[in-house]
Structures are given as structure tokens and as C-alpha cells.
Amino acid sequence: MDQKNGNLYHFIIRRLDTLRDHHVLANGWVRRGLLVAFHSVVIIMSLQVALWLRFDFVVPRQYQVSLLRTALGALIVKNAVFALVGLYSGIWRYTDLPDIKRILLGNICATLALSLVLLPFWPVFLYFPRSCLIMDCLLCFMAITVIRVGSRAVREIAIRNVDPNGARTVLFGSIDNVDTIVSALKATGTGRRFLGIISPNAIPGRILKGIPVWGSQDGPDTARMLAESNPDEIIIVLPHAGPATLRGIMALCERAAIHPVLKTIPLLDDLLDGAVTVKLLKEVEIEDLLGRTPSTFDRSEVKKQIEGRTILVTGGGGSIGSELCRQIACHTPARLLILELSEYNLYEIERKLAGSHPDLDMIPIIGNVQDLHDLDRLLGDHSVDVVYHAAAYKHVPMMEVNVKAALLNNVIGTGRLADTCCRYGVKRMVMVSTDKAVRPANVMGASKLMAEQVILSRPRTETEFVVVRFGNVLGSSGSVVPLFREQIASGGPITVTTPDATRYFMTISEAADLVLQAGAIGNDRDIMVLDMGEPVRVVDLARRMVELSGLVPDDDIQISFVGLRPGEKEYEELLADRENVIRTPYDRILVVRNNAIEADKGRQILSELTSVLTNSAGEQVCRDLIARHVSDCRLRGVDGRTTPLHAAPQ
């Protein structure tokens, strides 16, 4: 259909919707009155047509007179029965099989009731043939059904032709799920043009709602069909599309040499309940392509840890900190304190939590973990039960040229917070650490390892200390995913360090889940680690992001290798050789107990750092201090050679 006709259909549909939503027609009584009038016309016409058919369109006068008396009884009985079976409460534009069943039931019951009314008073209705009642039942059912189904069909045809340039769409999923999605998407008027269905449980060559079924993902002709149709998007209608499924679809697209946008339906239950809207469609994100299924934890233990208690989150406006705040708010704490240095970040998380949890007792505080006065005021004025310490500088290359800032915030700040927690009787402090603290090759990782040592080597007190260590967080500030998205949006190139660089990745919600779970199940001085599966090559991550954007790697978007920056290494580790690893009863959570930390290590680190930093020492002095306390710390330079950390980057 051309653009002109499409616009005409669009105009007609808008006028019909406007008429339907008019304040007079929207009134329930007015609408029912119109439906009664419509059904009354159909009832009279079906009786008349039944008489015509009975007498070959030549009706004797006495039978025509009897029709007038019979029609009066039929109007009363049939309209009453139609109301009882719910024919006046349906929505015509969504007429489906249950509605047709109600129309059939209403006509059968009405005919039986009409017969019971006519038989005792047969002389009154003399000359009206009883066979006409049966024909009337069928004619009335057919007329109402055809009109209702026809109104839906006309609307769907009009909607389908509103945008002749609508997205060319292929559907992937089981036939039952696809059937539900197609009906819902057509009803919403998205303007999509459905080209085909890829389904693991369907026979190729079949037709579903006018859409050809191409067969399974591995079918012999599926890739060819995709290549010939070259769709704009593939909608994945699976309730739980795992990473392996998504990667398989992407591999199929590569075989077909096409680059459609992948989208998923994330809330299939809502679709089955009839709550579908186009907004439920979600483009596949790089998080959906992790090499493993994201971990989920037992939130009942977390709820026991948080419910009814006063919780403090440091760095609560950052990527991890803000997600911690959101998840903590769901477990009804007595009070949530948010400490954040950035005014804007604090404003954003406070605004979002106030909107989603209006009853939450929340106190946003601008402050710094390095400032003892801020910490004393915060923990002294509030009886804090649990502290989640997420405040840290974590950008690796940035910390290579800001060593003092890294030590002040990551080490001194952690030590002062730990001291204050002990002084005010906090029950537990959970520190967010990183995989870069294992055999660190950069200042950031070394500073986090020193922070671990500061709290794990403390003398035992009433306050328990737990460290949570995990890899890179997809989508967090400073991570590669936002950088790659920005580079793709600007047309490239995407900059990757080396072809063999690998990283462990997890989602933001998964990282916050791990931190909360550690706070609930960890013992004093434990290091909690998530089994993150196999590491992901960064260049593969970049290619997948380009493909998800509907572009071709190395063609539309170039990938450039720029070499390792100061402080970076090709791979990360979650465990060191000397650490003892113990599995927990919880899925994929490990406990690391490091027996190599000297009892007074943390106090010694803090003492020397405080002395050096208060004397306005230079960056090189700070590097020397790190080298003394982190014996196996090495710095990999941009030329690929490994040099001791105390050598400043060139």
C-alpha cells in the first residue's frame, strides 16, 4: 500500500478512536444502549431472513403478521440472554475465540428460552414456523460474529498499512509464544511488517497468522531465508533467552551476512495477561551476551541483614553504590544513609529513591571518607548497623598519574572509616574490592590490595569486616562499554588495547547482589569472590556491540588496537596462588582466606602513608611506598615490558 493510502487509513483510525473516546460514547449506559439497538436490528433481520429462506422468499401474509408478534418476544428474550452471557461488555476490536464462543452460547440459550416462551402460548404465535427459530439462531450468530470479527480485521489491516516503511521483522521463538506476540503487536499498531518465523518446534512451510514459518535456527534454509529477506530487526520471543541462545542467533545472522537489530520481550507473563505494549520490547544489550547466566542469590538472608536496621552506603552515588542503595531500599531498612562526594550523583540517587520508595527514611550526605569529622558526625549521630563501603577511585590509567589521590581515598579513607566503625560499634563493614588487587599491575589495584590489608589485619573487635572482590562491571562509569557505545555512535574507530586482552565481566545488579549477599553470609575477615566463569576477550565484546548496533565490524566500524596503557595488563585474576579457596553453600560464591597478611600490616601501612602524605611527598615517594608493601606488584608499560611499580610510567 502506498504512502497516501497509508495516511488515509491512519486518519480513519484516529477518527474512530476519537469517536470511541468521546465523553458521550465513553459513558457505559450510552454504549450499552447502542449495542442493544445494534443487536435488536440483527435479531429482527435474522427472523425475517429465516422466513424468506423457509418460503423461498415468498412469505404468506399470515406468517408475515405472525413475525411482528414473534419479533417482540425475541427482542426481549434475546437481549436479556445476551446481557447475561456478557455480549455487552466485550471490546469489538479485540474479538477472539472466547468472544465467538459467548456469541454462540448466547444465541443457543436465547433460542431455547424463546421456544419455552412460545410453546405455552402457541395460539398467540400461530403460523410462525418452528423451523425458523433454528435458522434464526444460526443466522443471528453468523451476523453478530461476522460484524465483530470484520471490525477487528478492518482495523488490523488499517493499522498494518499505516506505515508502509515500517520495520521488517523476523520473530524467533516457540510457536505458542510467537502466536501471542504477533496478536499483541498487531493490536498495538506498531507498523511492523512480519517476514518470517524461526522456531525450534515448527515444521518449515507452515503459515501462522499470515507469516511463513522458516524452520529451526539450524534448518538448512533458514540462513538463506534471512539473507533474502534482510530484516531490519529480529524479535526474540523467549521468556528466558540465555547468552548461548543470543550468541547462536548472532552466529546465524553472520552466516546470512545480515546485521539486524536484536530485540527481546522481557516480560512474557505480562504479554500472556494482555498487558503487552511496544514499550516492553527491549533491544538486546551487551549484558545479555555474557558467557554465563548472571548469578542470583538468596535474598532472604539479605533481608534479614537489612530489614529494620540503619544502613550506610559510602560512594552511594556511583555505579555500584547507587545500585546498592536501590536494592537495599527494597528490603525496608529502618534508615538509609548515603555518603557521596559528588553533589550531582547524590542528587540523582536521592531523587530516584524518593520516587520509587516514598516511605523510605533516607538521609543524603555530602561528605568524604577521608574526613574524620564527616565520619564522626555521621556515625556518631546515627546508630549505624551495617556499612557498605563502595567509595573508591577505580579508573586505572587515571590513578597512574594521581597516585597520592588513589592512596588517600582508597587506603587512608578505608582505614579511617574502619576506625570510626569500631569506635561507634558498627556491627559489620563490607568493603567493595576488585580483581585488580590480585598481583596488581597498577596503582589502583595496589591501593585496593593495601586497603584489603588495612581492614583484614586489624585486631579483632565487635565490628566484623568482609571484603567482596569481583571483576569489571558492565556499564559502570569508566568501564569499556560506555566508551565503546560512544565510539560506535561517533562512527568509530573502537579502541581496544590488544587482540588477546581478556577481562571478567558482571552486570551492575549482579555486583550489588554479591556485595549484599557477602554482607549477609560472610564471616569476619573473609574475602568473598564470585565464580565468574571464563574471561571475555575485549575485542569480542567490541565486535558484539557493533553487531548489536546493526553495523558490520571492520567495515562500518573499524576496531583499532592501541596497546596497553600504563597500569593495564592483558588478563585479570580473581585469586592469588597463596590464597585458600573454600566453596560456600551458595551458588558460585567462594570464600578466600588469606593467611599471609601480617598481624600489624594494616597499622604499618596507615602509619607510613599518613607520614608520607602529610609531608607533601611527591608521586615517586608514594610509588616507592607501594613497592615496599606490595612485594609482587608489577607495572606493565605501554611497550609491553614489565617493570617494577616504583618506576614511574613514561
PLY file of the C-alpha trace (Angstrom):
ply
format ascii 1.0
element vertex 650
property float x
property float y
property float z
element edge 649
property int vertex1
property int vertex2
end_header
0.00 0.00 0.00
1.35 3.45 -0.91
2.01 6.33 1.48
-1.20 8.16 0.50
-3.45 5.22 1.33
-1.45 4.58 4.49
-2.11 8.14 5.64
-5.82 7.73 4.82
-6.05 4.59 6.93
-4.20 6.36 9.72
-6.69 9.26 9.54
-9.68 6.89 9.65
-8.32 5.00 12.67
-7.63 8.25 14.53
-11.18 9.47 13.84
-12.67 6.15 15.01
-10.60 6.24 18.19
-11.59 9.84 18.83
-15.26 8.95 18.33
-14.93 5.95 20.64
-13.28 8.02 23.36
-15.79 10.87 23.12
-17.20 11.67 26.57
-20.76 10.77 25.47
-19.87 7.44 23.84
-17.44 6.61 26.63
-20.41 6.59 29.02
-21.26 2.96 29.87
-25.05 3.36 29.63
-24.89 5.13 26.28
-22.58 2.43 24.91
-24.89 -0.37 26.12
-27.88 1.36 24.60
-26.18 1.49 21.22
-25.28 -2.20 21.50
-28.89 -3.10 22.36
-30.06 -1.18 19.32
-27.50 -2.94 17.11
-28.49 -6.40 18.40
-32.18 -5.56 18.03
-31.70 -4.77 14.35
-29.76 -8.02 13.86
-32.47 -10.04 15.70
-35.30 -8.68 13.55
-33.34 -9.09 10.33
-32.35 -12.69 11.14
-36.02 -13.61 11.82
-37.06 -12.01 8.53
-34.31 -13.76 6.56
-35.26 -17.07 8.21
-38.83 -16.64 6.95
-37.61 -15.77 3.47
-35.43 -18.88 3.34
-38.26 -21.04 4.71
-40.72 -19.93 1.96
-38.24 -19.30 -0.89
-38.65 -15.53 -0.49
-42.48 -15.69 -0.99
-43.89 -15.40 2.56
-47.66 -15.87 3.01
-49.38 -12.91 4.68
-50.40 -14.78 7.85
-46.76 -15.74 8.54
-45.56 -12.19 7.96
-48.14 -10.94 10.53
-47.01 -13.60 13.00
-43.41 -12.34 12.56
-44.30 -9.00 14.14
-45.60 -10.66 17.32
-42.69 -13.14 17.43
-40.11 -10.38 16.95
-41.37 -8.56 20.06
-40.80 -11.64 22.22
-37.45 -12.33 20.54
-36.20 -8.78 21.27
-36.99 -9.09 24.97
-35.67 -12.65 25.45
-32.56 -12.44 23.28
-31.34 -9.08 24.61
-31.80 -10.33 28.17
-29.82 -13.52 27.45
-27.10 -11.58 25.58
-26.65 -9.37 28.62
-26.36 -12.41 30.91
-23.60 -14.04 28.82
-21.62 -10.78 28.61
-22.07 -9.74 24.99
-22.42 -6.10 26.06
-19.08 -5.97 27.87
-16.71 -7.15 25.12
-14.38 -4.93 23.08
-15.00 -5.38 19.38
-11.50 -4.54 18.16
-10.11 -7.40 20.33
-12.72 -10.02 19.37
-11.24 -13.52 19.59
-12.29 -17.15 20.07
-13.70 -16.74 23.63
-15.92 -13.90 22.37
-17.18 -16.06 19.49
-17.97 -18.83 21.98
-20.01 -16.37 24.04
-21.92 -15.25 20.92
-22.75 -18.89 20.09
-23.75 -19.67 23.69
-25.95 -16.58 23.84
-27.81 -17.47 20.65
-28.36 -21.10 21.65
-29.64 -20.15 25.10
-31.80 -17.38 23.66
-33.38 -19.77 21.12
-34.14 -22.33 23.84
-35.62 -19.64 26.08
-37.66 -18.25 23.19
-39.03 -21.73 22.46
-40.07 -22.10 26.09
-41.87 -18.76 25.88
-43.57 -19.52 22.54
-44.73 -23.09 23.17
-47.13 -22.35 26.10
-48.65 -19.50 24.10
-48.58 -21.12 20.68
-52.02 -19.87 19.56
-50.83 -16.33 20.01
-47.87 -17.01 17.74
-49.86 -19.11 15.30
-48.46 -19.53 11.82
-44.82 -18.84 12.86
-42.80 -21.94 11.76
-40.75 -23.57 14.48
-38.01 -24.44 11.97
-37.41 -20.71 11.55
-36.23 -20.49 15.18
-33.35 -22.84 14.38
-32.45 -20.93 11.23
-32.74 -17.66 13.18
-30.27 -18.98 15.77
-27.67 -19.73 13.10
-28.27 -16.50 11.16
-28.11 -14.30 14.26
-24.89 -15.99 15.41
-23.30 -15.60 11.99
-24.34 -11.96 11.62
-23.01 -10.82 15.02
-19.79 -12.82 14.60
-19.07 -11.57 11.08
-19.64 -7.95 12.06
-17.44 -8.16 15.16
-14.62 -10.14 13.55
-14.87 -7.92 10.48
-14.47 -4.78 12.57
-11.29 -6.23 14.08
-9.98 -7.34 10.68
-10.57 -3.92 9.11
-8.78 -2.23 11.98
-5.81 -4.60 11.82
-5.50 -4.12 8.07
-5.60 -0.36 8.55
-3.04 -0.48 11.35
-0.75 -2.76 9.35
-0.76 -0.30 6.47
-0.31 2.89 8.47
3.46 2.85 7.91
4.44 1.21 4.60
8.08 1.72 5.57
7.69 0.01 8.95
10.39 -2.23 10.39
10.88 -5.50 8.51
10.69 -8.03 11.35
11.58 -11.69 11.88
10.31 -13.47 15.00
12.33 -16.08 16.90
10.77 -18.39 19.48
8.31 -21.19 20.12
5.12 -21.15 18.07
2.89 -20.63 21.13
4.88 -17.59 22.26
5.10 -16.18 18.73
1.33 -16.53 18.29
0.75 -14.43 21.43
3.30 -11.80 20.46
2.05 -11.38 16.90
-1.53 -10.79 18.07
-0.37 -8.30 20.67
1.97 -6.38 18.38
-0.61 -6.17 15.61
-3.19 -4.86 18.06
-0.85 -2.09 19.22
-0.38 -0.73 15.71
3.41 -0.78 15.51
3.51 -0.72 11.69
5.87 -3.71 11.58
5.97 -5.98 8.56
6.46 -9.59 9.68
8.63 -11.50 7.23
9.04 -14.92 8.81
9.25 -17.05 11.95
12.24 -19.04 13.17
11.06 -21.65 15.64
12.72 -24.76 17.09
9.42 -26.67 17.30
7.74 -25.88 13.98
7.63 -27.52 10.56
9.02 -25.35 7.75
6.50 -24.18 5.18
3.62 -23.69 7.61
1.82 -20.33 7.95
0.97 -18.61 11.26
-1.33 -15.57 11.08
-0.18 -14.97 7.53
3.54 -15.23 8.42
5.62 -18.06 6.88
7.47 -20.40 9.23
11.08 -20.87 8.08
12.02 -23.67 10.46
14.55 -24.01 13.24
17.69 -21.98 13.84
19.84 -24.77 12.38
17.48 -25.53 9.49
19.03 -25.95 6.02
17.14 -22.99 4.51
16.92 -20.62 7.48
20.12 -18.69 6.76
19.15 -18.38 3.08
15.68 -17.06 4.01
17.27 -14.50 6.31
19.73 -13.40 3.65
16.98 -12.99 1.04
14.63 -11.05 3.34
17.36 -8.95 5.03
15.20 -7.93 8.03
15.66 -4.71 9.99
15.13 -6.46 13.34
14.77 -9.87 14.95
12.42 -10.03 17.93
13.28 -12.87 20.32
10.10 -14.07 21.99
11.53 -16.42 24.57
10.76 -16.00 28.28
14.40 -16.59 29.23
16.78 -16.04 26.31
20.19 -17.01 27.68
23.58 -15.91 26.39
24.06 -19.11 24.36
20.75 -18.54 22.53
21.59 -14.92 21.76
25.06 -15.80 20.51
23.53 -18.53 18.34
21.19 -16.01 16.72
24.10 -13.66 16.10
26.06 -16.53 14.50
23.05 -17.26 12.27
22.99 -13.62 11.20
26.71 -13.81 10.40
26.11 -16.84 8.16
23.35 -14.92 6.39
25.59 -11.82 6.12
22.91 -9.58 7.64
23.05 -7.17 10.57
19.58 -6.66 12.05
18.88 -5.12 15.45
18.11 -7.80 18.06
15.25 -7.20 20.48
13.68 -9.26 23.25
10.33 -9.40 25.01
11.44 -9.28 28.66
8.04 -9.75 30.35
6.26 -12.67 28.74
3.84 -13.02 31.67
2.58 -9.51 31.02
2.06 -10.41 27.37
0.04 -13.51 28.26
-2.08 -11.40 30.62
-2.86 -9.00 27.78
-0.69 -6.17 29.12
1.56 -6.02 26.08
2.77 -2.71 24.71
5.55 -1.86 22.32
7.46 -0.41 25.29
8.01 -3.97 26.54
10.30 -4.57 23.56
13.93 -4.24 24.65
16.95 -4.15 22.41
19.48 -6.84 23.26
22.25 -5.31 25.34
25.82 -6.50 25.64
24.94 -7.60 29.20
22.63 -10.22 27.66
25.63 -11.79 25.87
27.73 -12.64 28.93
29.41 -16.01 28.62
27.38 -17.26 31.57
23.98 -16.79 33.13
24.11 -13.94 35.67
24.09 -15.21 39.23
21.12 -14.76 41.51
21.32 -15.04 45.27
19.14 -15.91 48.23
17.66 -12.54 49.12
16.00 -13.88 52.27
19.40 -13.78 54.02
19.98 -10.27 52.73
16.59 -9.17 54.01
17.44 -10.43 57.50
20.67 -8.41 57.38
18.97 -5.15 56.33
15.33 -5.09 57.41
14.72 -2.72 60.30
18.38 -1.66 60.53
20.30 1.54 59.85
22.48 1.13 56.76
25.27 3.38 55.46
26.48 3.26 51.84
29.64 5.21 51.05
30.04 6.29 47.44
26.28 5.85 47.19
26.02 7.94 44.03
28.43 5.85 41.95
27.60 2.93 39.68
27.87 0.20 42.32
26.87 2.43 45.25
23.65 3.64 43.64
22.61 0.08 42.74
23.36 -0.96 46.33
21.07 1.81 47.54
18.28 0.72 45.19
18.47 -2.90 46.30
18.80 -2.01 49.99
15.69 0.20 49.75
13.71 -2.86 48.62
14.46 -4.62 51.93
12.85 -1.92 54.15
15.77 -0.68 56.26
14.95 1.47 59.28
17.12 4.21 57.75
19.40 4.52 54.73
22.35 6.92 54.93
24.05 7.79 51.64
27.53 9.34 51.77
28.69 10.80 48.46
31.31 13.38 47.44
29.63 14.33 44.14
26.67 16.65 44.65
25.07 15.71 41.32
25.39 11.94 41.87
23.90 12.31 45.35
21.01 14.38 43.98
20.28 11.78 41.29
20.13 8.76 43.61
18.14 10.69 46.23
15.62 11.80 43.60
15.19 8.29 42.15
14.82 6.59 45.52
12.33 9.21 46.71
10.21 8.45 43.64
10.37 4.66 43.88
10.32 4.37 47.70
8.41 7.37 49.08
8.24 5.86 52.60
11.99 5.26 52.83
13.75 7.08 55.69
16.74 8.34 53.71
19.43 10.89 54.57
21.68 12.06 51.69
25.00 13.39 52.98
27.72 15.20 51.03
30.98 14.11 52.58
34.33 12.39 52.19
35.54 9.13 53.73
38.94 10.79 54.21
37.45 13.40 56.55
37.35 12.18 60.15
34.97 14.97 61.13
32.46 13.83 58.47
32.74 10.23 59.64
32.45 11.12 63.33
29.39 13.26 62.68
27.78 10.59 60.51
28.36 7.52 62.68
28.09 9.44 65.95
24.68 10.93 65.19
23.19 7.68 63.83
23.35 4.18 65.29
24.62 2.52 62.10
24.37 -1.27 61.97
25.98 -2.13 58.61
28.34 -0.13 56.35
28.76 -0.90 52.65
31.97 0.80 51.56
31.82 1.46 47.80
33.63 4.83 47.74
36.84 4.49 45.71
38.84 5.81 42.79
38.92 2.96 40.29
39.94 4.29 36.85
43.26 2.56 36.16
45.10 4.98 33.81
43.84 7.99 35.79
45.28 6.65 39.03
48.66 6.06 37.37
49.14 9.83 37.25
47.28 10.56 40.51
49.00 8.19 42.92
48.51 10.35 46.01
44.78 10.69 45.34
44.46 6.91 44.97
46.25 6.28 48.28
44.35 8.98 50.14
40.90 7.84 49.01
41.31 4.08 48.63
43.65 3.34 51.53
43.57 6.20 54.06
39.81 6.67 53.58
39.15 2.95 54.11
41.35 2.90 57.22
39.65 5.92 58.76
36.21 4.52 58.02
37.20 1.21 59.64
38.50 3.02 62.74
35.29 5.01 63.04
33.14 1.88 62.61
34.96 0.23 65.51
34.72 3.34 67.66
30.93 3.58 67.28
30.13 -0.14 67.44
29.07 -0.78 63.84
28.20 -4.47 63.53
29.68 -5.07 60.08
31.63 -3.24 57.37
31.60 -4.69 53.84
34.31 -3.35 51.53
33.94 -3.42 47.74
37.25 -4.53 46.20
38.40 -5.59 42.73
40.13 -8.40 40.84
42.88 -5.89 40.08
44.01 -6.30 43.70
45.32 -9.78 42.82
49.00 -9.49 41.81
48.33 -5.83 40.99
49.91 -4.30 37.90
48.74 -0.75 38.57
48.37 1.86 41.27
44.61 1.39 41.54
44.88 -2.35 42.10
47.76 -1.88 44.55
45.79 0.69 46.53
42.80 -1.67 46.78
45.05 -4.52 47.91
46.53 -2.26 50.59
43.00 -1.30 51.64
42.16 -5.01 51.96
45.24 -5.49 54.13
44.30 -2.50 56.28
40.95 -3.95 57.34
41.79 -7.68 57.27
44.82 -7.33 59.57
43.03 -5.24 62.20
42.75 -6.51 65.77
39.50 -8.35 66.43
36.70 -6.15 67.77
32.91 -6.21 67.83
32.91 -4.90 64.26
33.20 -7.58 61.57
35.00 -6.85 58.29
34.24 -8.55 54.98
35.83 -7.91 51.57
33.95 -8.52 48.28
36.12 -8.95 45.19
34.81 -9.08 41.61
35.76 -8.20 38.05
34.74 -5.47 35.65
31.17 -4.19 35.85
29.39 -3.74 32.52
28.02 -0.23 32.09
29.66 1.28 35.16
31.24 4.71 34.90
34.73 4.39 33.44
34.15 0.90 32.02
34.70 -0.06 28.39
31.02 -0.49 27.50
30.02 3.21 27.73
33.26 4.08 25.91
32.53 1.62 23.09
28.95 2.89 22.80
30.22 6.45 22.45
32.79 5.41 19.84
30.15 3.49 17.84
27.78 6.46 17.96
30.51 8.74 16.58
31.30 6.33 13.73
34.39 4.71 15.23
37.01 3.57 15.47
36.67 1.44 18.60
39.94 1.41 20.52
41.00 -1.91 22.07
44.29 -2.43 23.88
45.48 -5.75 22.37
43.86 -8.64 20.46
44.41 -11.01 23.40
43.25 -8.74 26.26
40.66 -10.51 28.43
38.51 -9.41 31.36
35.97 -10.89 33.75
32.62 -9.13 33.44
29.46 -8.96 35.51
26.35 -6.77 35.50
25.83 -3.87 37.92
22.85 -5.57 39.57
24.83 -8.79 39.92
27.74 -6.94 41.55
25.42 -5.25 44.05
23.75 -8.61 44.72
27.14 -10.12 45.54
28.03 -7.28 47.90
24.74 -7.64 49.77
25.00 -11.42 49.91
28.54 -11.17 51.28
27.29 -8.82 53.96
24.76 -11.45 54.96
26.73 -14.73 54.85
30.40 -13.76 55.15
32.35 -14.32 58.36
34.72 -11.83 59.92
37.83 -11.22 57.72
36.53 -13.23 54.77
37.15 -12.27 51.15
34.07 -13.17 49.09
34.62 -13.92 45.38
32.12 -14.75 42.65
32.93 -17.63 40.30
32.68 -15.57 37.10
33.24 -18.36 34.60
35.54 -17.81 31.65
37.03 -14.37 30.93
35.81 -12.50 27.84
38.11 -11.18 25.12
37.67 -7.42 24.94
37.87 -7.42 21.14
34.99 -9.96 21.02
32.99 -7.67 23.28
33.63 -4.77 20.90
32.56 -6.81 17.86
29.33 -7.92 19.53
28.48 -4.34 20.42
28.99 -3.27 16.81
26.79 -6.12 15.58
24.06 -5.30 18.11
24.01 -1.80 16.65
23.15 -3.29 13.24
26.61 -2.48 11.82
29.48 -4.55 10.44
32.78 -4.74 12.39
35.85 -3.73 10.38
33.54 -2.40 7.66
31.09 0.15 9.11
33.07 0.48 12.36
36.82 -0.07 12.49
38.46 -1.71 15.51
41.86 -0.24 16.32
44.45 -1.79 18.65
46.25 0.91 20.64
48.36 -1.16 23.03
48.24 -1.44 26.79
48.05 1.85 28.64
50.10 2.49 31.79
48.84 0.25 34.57
46.96 -2.19 32.35
47.64 -5.88 31.78
46.24 -8.33 29.30
44.39 -10.50 31.81
42.96 -10.21 35.30
42.92 -12.72 38.17
40.39 -13.23 40.93
42.63 -15.36 43.13
46.31 -15.39 44.06
48.31 -18.61 44.42
48.77 -18.21 48.16
45.07 -17.77 48.93
42.97 -20.60 50.33
39.66 -21.01 48.48
36.59 -22.53 50.11
33.25 -23.11 48.40
30.11 -21.96 50.18
26.62 -23.49 50.16
25.60 -20.58 47.93
25.79 -21.00 44.18
29.09 -19.75 42.67
30.22 -17.83 45.76
33.71 -18.60 47.03
35.39 -17.62 50.29
39.07 -16.68 50.22
41.04 -16.73 53.45
44.43 -15.07 53.10
46.75 -16.36 55.81
49.77 -14.42 54.58
48.79 -10.99 55.98
50.94 -9.92 58.91
49.02 -9.09 62.05
50.21 -5.48 62.16
50.36 -4.94 58.41
47.43 -2.53 58.17
48.58 -0.30 61.02
52.06 -0.08 59.50
50.65 0.87 56.08
48.44 3.59 57.53
51.23 4.98 59.69
53.70 5.28 56.80
51.10 6.60 54.38
49.92 9.24 56.82
53.51 10.36 57.42
54.36 10.50 53.71
51.16 12.21 52.57
51.12 14.85 55.32
54.69 15.82 54.38
53.57 16.68 50.82
55.60 13.86 49.34
55.89 13.54 45.57
54.38 10.85 43.35
57.59 8.84 43.20
57.80 8.60 47.00
54.27 7.24 47.00
55.23 4.63 44.38
58.21 3.56 46.46
55.95 3.15 49.47
53.57 0.94 47.45
56.50 -1.17 46.24
57.58 -1.78 49.84
54.19 -3.02 50.98
53.10 -4.89 47.85
56.03 -7.10 47.06
54.72 -8.79 43.90
53.21 -5.64 42.39
54.45 -5.01 38.84
53.65 -2.30 36.31
53.30 -3.22 32.63
54.30 -0.31 30.42
52.95 0.66 27.03
55.86 -1.09 25.31
54.76 -4.44 26.79
57.76 -4.80 29.11
57.22 -5.48 32.80
58.95 -3.11 35.19
58.76 -2.64 38.97
55.87 -0.50 40.15
58.15 2.11 41.73
59.34 3.11 38.24
57.17 5.99 37.09
55.32 5.46 33.80
56.84 7.13 30.78
0 1
1 2
2 3
3 4
4 5
5 6
6 7
7 8
8 9
9 10
10 11
11 12
12 13
13 14
14 15
15 16
16 17
17 18
18 19
19 20
20 21
21 22
22 23
23 24
24 25
25 26
26 27
27 28
28 29
29 30
30 31
31 32
32 33
33 34
34 35
35 36
36 37
37 38
38 39
39 40
40 41
41 42
42 43
43 44
44 45
45 46
46 47
47 48
48 49
49 50
50 51
51 52
52 53
53 54
54 55
55 56
56 57
57 58
58 59
59 60
60 61
61 62
62 63
63 64
64 65
65 66
66 67
67 68
68 69
69 70
70 71
71 72
72 73
73 74
74 75
75 76
76 77
77 78
78 79
79 80
80 81
81 82
82 83
83 84
84 85
85 86
86 87
87 88
88 89
89 90
90 91
91 92
92 93
93 94
94 95
95 96
96 97
97 98
98 99
99 100
100 101
101 102
102 103
103 104
104 105
105 106
106 107
107 108
108 109
109 110
110 111
111 112
112 113
113 114
114 115
115 116
116 117
117 118
118 119
119 120
120 121
121 122
122 123
123 124
124 125
125 126
126 127
127 128
128 129
129 130
130 131
131 132
132 133
133 134
134 135
135 136
136 137
137 138
138 139
139 140
140 141
141 142
142 143
143 144
144 145
145 146
146 147
147 148
148 149
149 150
150 151
151 152
152 153
153 154
154 155
155 156
156 157
157 158
158 159
159 160
160 161
161 162
162 163
163 164
164 165
165 166
166 167
167 168
168 169
169 170
170 171
171 172
172 173
173 174
174 175
175 176
176 177
177 178
178 179
179 180
180 181
181 182
182 183
183 184
184 185
185 186
186 187
187 188
188 189
189 190
190 191
191 192
192 193
193 194
194 195
195 196
196 197
197 198
198 199
199 200
200 201
201 202
202 203
203 204
204 205
205 206
206 207
207 208
208 209
209 210
210 211
211 212
212 213
213 214
214 215
215 216
216 217
217 218
218 219
219 220
220 221
221 222
222 223
223 224
224 225
225 226
226 227
227 228
228 229
229 230
230 231
231 232
232 233
233 234
234 235
235 236
236 237
237 238
238 239
239 240
240 241
241 242
242 243
243 244
244 245
245 246
246 247
247 248
248 249
249 250
250 251
251 252
252 253
253 254
254 255
255 256
256 257
257 258
258 259
259 260
260 261
261 262
262 263
263 264
264 265
265 266
266 267
267 268
268 269
269 270
270 271
271 272
272 273
273 274
274 275
275 276
276 277
277 278
278 279
279 280
280 281
281 282
282 283
283 284
284 285
285 286
286 287
287 288
288 289
289 290
290 291
291 292
292 293
293 294
294 295
295 296
296 297
297 298
298 299
299 300
300 301
301 302
302 303
303 304
304 305
305 306
306 307
307 308
308 309
309 310
310 311
311 312
312 313
313 314
314 315
315 316
316 317
317 318
318 319
319 320
320 321
321 322
322 323
323 324
324 325
325 326
326 327
327 328
328 329
329 330
330 331
331 332
332 333
333 334
334 335
335 336
336 337
337 338
338 339
339 340
340 341
341 342
342 343
343 344
344 345
345 346
346 347
347 348
348 349
349 350
350 351
351 352
352 353
353 354
354 355
355 356
356 357
357 358
358 359
359 360
360 361
361 362
362 363
363 364
364 365
365 366
366 367
367 368
368 369
369 370
370 371
371 372
372 373
373 374
374 375
375 376
376 377
377 378
378 379
379 380
380 381
381 382
382 383
383 384
384 385
385 386
386 387
387 388
388 389
389 390
390 391
391 392
392 393
393 394
394 395
395 396
396 397
397 398
398 399
399 400
400 401
401 402
402 403
403 404
404 405
405 406
406 407
407 408
408 409
409 410
410 411
411 412
412 413
413 414
414 415
415 416
416 417
417 418
418 419
419 420
420 421
421 422
422 423
423 424
424 425
425 426
426 427
427 428
428 429
429 430
430 431
431 432
432 433
433 434
434 435
435 436
436 437
437 438
438 439
439 440
440 441
441 442
442 443
443 444
444 445
445 446
446 447
447 448
448 449
449 450
450 451
451 452
452 453
453 454
454 455
455 456
456 457
457 458
458 459
459 460
460 461
461 462
462 463
463 464
464 465
465 466
466 467
467 468
468 469
469 470
470 471
471 472
472 473
473 474
474 475
475 476
476 477
477 478
478 479
479 480
480 481
481 482
482 483
483 484
484 485
485 486
486 487
487 488
488 489
489 490
490 491
491 492
492 493
493 494
494 495
495 496
496 497
497 498
498 499
499 500
500 501
501 502
502 503
503 504
504 505
505 506
506 507
507 508
508 509
509 510
510 511
511 512
512 513
513 514
514 515
515 516
516 517
517 518
518 519
519 520
520 521
521 522
522 523
523 524
524 525
525 526
526 527
527 528
528 529
529 530
530 531
531 532
532 533
533 534
534 535
535 536
536 537
537 538
538 539
539 540
540 541
541 542
542 543
543 544
544 545
545 546
546 547
547 548
548 549
549 550
550 551
551 552
552 553
553 554
554 555
555 556
556 557
557 558
558 559
559 560
560 561
561 562
562 563
563 564
564 565
565 566
566 567
567 568
568 569
569 570
570 571
571 572
572 573
573 574
574 575
575 576
576 577
577 578
578 579
579 580
580 581
581 582
582 583
583 584
584 585
585 586
586 587
587 588
588 589
589 590
590 591
591 592
592 593
593 594
594 595
595 596
596 597
597 598
598 599
599 600
600 601
601 602
602 603
603 604
604 605
605 606
606 607
607 608
608 609
609 610
610 611
611 612
612 613
613 614
614 615
615 616
616 617
617 618
618 619
619 620
620 621
621 622
622 623
623 624
624 625
625 626
626 627
627 628
628 629
629 630
630 631
631 632
632 633
633 634
634 635
635 636
636 637
637 638
638 639
639 640
640 641
641 642
642 643
643 644
644 645
645 646
646 647
647 648
648 649
